[in-house]
Amino acid sequence: MTERQLLADHLPNLRDLGGLPTTGGARLRTGVLLRSSALAVLTPAGAQALTALHGPGSYADLRTDHEIDRDKGPDQLLAHGWTWHRLPVRDRAPGDTGDTPEDQLRRHRDALPQYLERTEQVARLLPTARPVIVGCSLGKDRTGLVVALLLRALGVSRTAIAADFALSNPLLAAGRHHLPARWRERTTVHEAPGWVCTGFLDHVDTLHDHPALERITRTLDAARPALTTAEPGQALAPERQEQR
């Protein structure tokens, strides 16, 4: 479906953000920041394949305790030496059943303090130069917005951010058989339109000089040499460049 998608035989929505253009002609390095649906569904073979490709690294899990209790933790990854960071985002209040794109945008705006806190925590993980995978249940909404805030701070264009956000829709449709049974049994899984991401970031833009946004930007600016490269054809993680 896309050259950035990884391990499609094991996960429906795993992809590398490497190669996206940032400010000053730089690009994100590959193998540094990835996004995915929940990694709890990985089989032993899938965990081994992911570790061989990009690991062991860090998994920033945005699922709530309830979701983890229901769908389990990333046991196979932990067995391969990965570090699991539980950073829950609860973006739906009890009784809120609306699933229109307008409902999604409203909920995301209401949950902005959570998104800022979790994005700041992920930003602090990235300078360790270990691959970081951000994920939630489907890797679509919560994951998409945390990733969007990171990409915004790194200077990726709004158009590219929205396109990446919307890319989850066809990937999940094609790989739905890899999802937990409760998702496979649903007649529909609501899509994540790119304009919802854009509307969320437009709202973020109104928060001039917000301390959390400033901290995120400072953290990522300090780590830019490890996160980006000025050579589009050499977008490798630093430790992998040394191995070439």
Number of C-alpha atoms within 10 A of each C-alpha: 9 8 7 13 19 18 14 16 9 21 26 26 29 26 26 21 21 22 20 21 22 20 13 8 11 21 25 29 28 24 26 26 24 22 25 26 25 29 27 19 20 20 16 14 11 19 25 17 15 20 16 11 12 18 19 21 23 23 27 24 29 25 24 17 16 10 15 19 10 9 17 14 20 21 17 19 26 16 13 17 13 20 16 17 15 16 22 20 22 15 20 16 10 6 6 10 9 12 13 12 16 12 14 21 21 17 19 23 17 14 17 18 13 18 25 22 17 20 25 22 15 25 24 15 18 21 19 14 17 20 23 26 26 28 28 25 23 25 26 25 24 23 26 27 25 26 25 24 24 23 21 17 20 22 17 20 15 17 12 17 25 22 16 20 25 21 22 26 19 14 20 22 14 14 16 19 15 19 22 15 11 8 15 14 12 8 7 9 15 12 18 21 19 21 16 22 26 20 17 20 19 12 12 16 12 9 10 9 9 12 11 14 21 13 15 22 20 13 18 21 13 11 17 16 14 20 26 28 24 17 14 17 10 14 23 23 23 19 12 12 10 8 6 6
